[in-house]
Structures are given as C-alpha cells and as structure tokens.
C-alpha cells in the first residue's frame, strides 16, 4: 500500500470515527467491542503493505473492523454465540467488484485526461479547490487572482468536465 493510501485511510478513520463506531456498534450489538475493533483497525492500517487501491474507505474500514471484531471474539472465547457470528457476517461488503473497479479506473483516467487538457490556471483552481480542499479565498491569494476569477474558473472547469464526461459516456 502506498503511504498516501495509508494516510487517506487513517485520516478517514479519524474524521469519521463516530459514524464508523455507531455503525459497527449497531452491527455488533456491543459498543465496547466496536471500540476495541476500531482501535485494532487503526493499528492494522499502520501495518498494511501491498494493498490494492481503496476506492471506498468507509466500506474497507468497516469490513476490516468487522473482521477484527470477529477475530477478537474468537480469541477471547472458545465458542462464539451464533447470533453474534450472524451479526458480524451480516455486514455487507461495500467494496466494488472487479467490473466496477475497472469501470471506475477507466472513468478516472478519462477525467484526468480531460483535466490535463484544461488551461493551466483553470486546472490549478479545480485541483486546489476540489482535490486539495482549499477555500476559494485561499486559492485566489495563492494564485494572485481575484475571488471572482477563482469562482468563474471553477464553474468553467466543472462545466467543461461535465460536458466532456457526458460526451464520453454517450
């Protein structure tokens, strides 16, 4: 796994800990087990190597947490009650299948090519706002342009991408 993917997963886990904990506690029917599983998941993400790209961090982390919880239950008890096993196995795997993965990669490659064809300032505005998550005011300061210019370039970039992707998908 690249360091960037590991950081993305850890940031997602940090930002969405409460939501992940609620979902996991509901599935496991045990908040303490959910806490332990999420803690162990955090540690396991640090140790991941050579993992395929993760397109759905929430689904990936939930599935990993469920697996951790199941392993914890098995290691602390010689017999896991049937309802607990069923509850753990009932969590749907939200990871995309091979066909969806190939399609998503093709869509991403097409979008990247469309973005590469944009004028440089428009591309910079789009990437700084949408990819880096910068505020439009900050982008204006960084690029030395007005806020209105950033707003117009962002609108033009969005319209351009949407039109080109629509043409591609016809």
Secondary structure, DSSP 8 states (H G I E B T S, - for coil): --HHHHHHHHHHHHHTHHHHHHHHHHHHT-HHHHHHHHHHHHHHHHH--S----S-HHHHHHHHHHHHHHHHHHHH-SS--HHHHHHHHTS---S--HHHHHHHHHHHHHHHHHHHTS-HHHHHHHIIIIIS---HHHHHHHHT--HHHHHHHHHHHHHHHHHHHHHHT-
